[in-house]
Amino acid sequence: MDHIVNAVKQSPSSNECVYCKDESAFKDYKFIVDDMYNKMGGIQSFQLVWMRNDSPGFVECRKLPADSLVKHDLRQRYDG
């Protein structure tokens, strides 16, 4: 939560608080994620799963800490 607090503290004073009556704007993100990324089947078989800031769209996994790293590219492919 500290990163959220810091982002708010460092934001410009011109930012305005906006009240959203319709909360669905925050619940309807799934279609965006589904459009941009492929689903990763079998993720439950891994014990260690993480995403890195320097590799957006990739998931790195290991079944056990001593196992070799498995890297999955979840980005969608678009033609044109």
N, C-alpha and C positions, 0 to 999 in steps of 0.2 A: 504493500500500500504506500510505502514511502515515495516510490516513483510517481504515483498519482498526485500525492500532496505536493511534491516538488514541482511537477508540471503546472499545477494550479498556481503555486506561489510565483513561478517564473513567467506566467502568462502576462500579456500586456494588460494594462488597466482599462483599455478600451473594450475588453471582452464583456459581453453582457450575459446575464443569466436568463435562460429561456425556459419557460414552463411548457412542457409537451403534454397536452391533454391525452393524446392518443399514444399510448406506450408501445403500440405495435411497431413503431419505427425502430425500437431497440430489439425487438424479437424477430424481425424479418431479415436477419443477416444470412440465414442458411442458404438462400438461393444464390447469393453472391459468392459464397465460399464454394458451393457446388459447381458454379459456372467457371471458377478460376482454378480449382484443384481437383485432381482425381481422388477417389476414395482409396484408402489403404486397407486392403483386406488382410486379415490375420494379425492385426496389431496386438491382439491379446496374447500371442505366443511370445512376445518380447517382454523381458523384465525391465530393460532400460530403454527409454525412448526420449529423445530430445530434439529440439530445433534450435539452430544457431542464427544469430542476427546476421552473420556474414554469408549465410546460405539460405536466403528466403525460398520457400517452396520445397525444401528438402527436409526429410525426416531421417535421423540417424538412430539406429537400433542395435541392441545386443540382447541375445537370449540369456546369456550369463556374462558377468563382468570380464571373464577371461576370454570370451569368444571374440572373433573378429567383427569389426564394424560392418554393418549393412546399411547402405545409404539408399533411400527411396526418393525419387523425383516425383513429386505429386502435382507438378504444374501441368496444366492443360496445354495441348498443342493446337495452335491455330494456323490455318493456311491463309496467307496473305495478310 
